[in-house]
Amino acid sequence: MKDYKIFINITKEVLDSVKPGDLVKVNDWKKPLKVIAVSDNYFVMARKLFGEWEYSVCEKKPWGGIRYNAMIGGKFHIGTDGWVFGSPTWIDFDCEGYDFDNLEASQAYINSFELSEDNRDHSFISPRNAVPIASIYIKSN
């Protein structure tokens, strides 16, 4: 845990302090993910594992519901996006699947979470696999 700042009182200010290049571990993660892109209310972190991207999106707004699967009202959550066949953002950048090496596409991807729900390209965190953040470990570069 050398050089990691540990937070158990998760606030918007703590999540706003995360910036591209930071290494982040959440809850009981053993390996960190690298923050790739940040928007006002979200950030995406990823790492390549056996040629495939492992990623997670963090919502920097507390969830307004009561309870749904593992999601808990008033908590901040992380998870993958809710696109069944992958986000259309990557198609716009001629990427074959998710490609977090492409920083421009990654920024467009995270910005798609900021779009209104009326927009067909609106992204959201999947409630099927989202989990609340109980603790977060941030290592700034």
Secondary structure, DSSP 8 states (H G I E B T S, - for coil): -TT-EEESS--HHHHHT--TT-EEEETT-SS-EEEEEE-SSEEEEEEEETTEEEEEEEESS---SSEETTEETT--EEE-B--SS--THHHHTT-SS--TT-HHHHHHHHHTTSS-TTSTT---B-TTT-EE-S-EEEE--
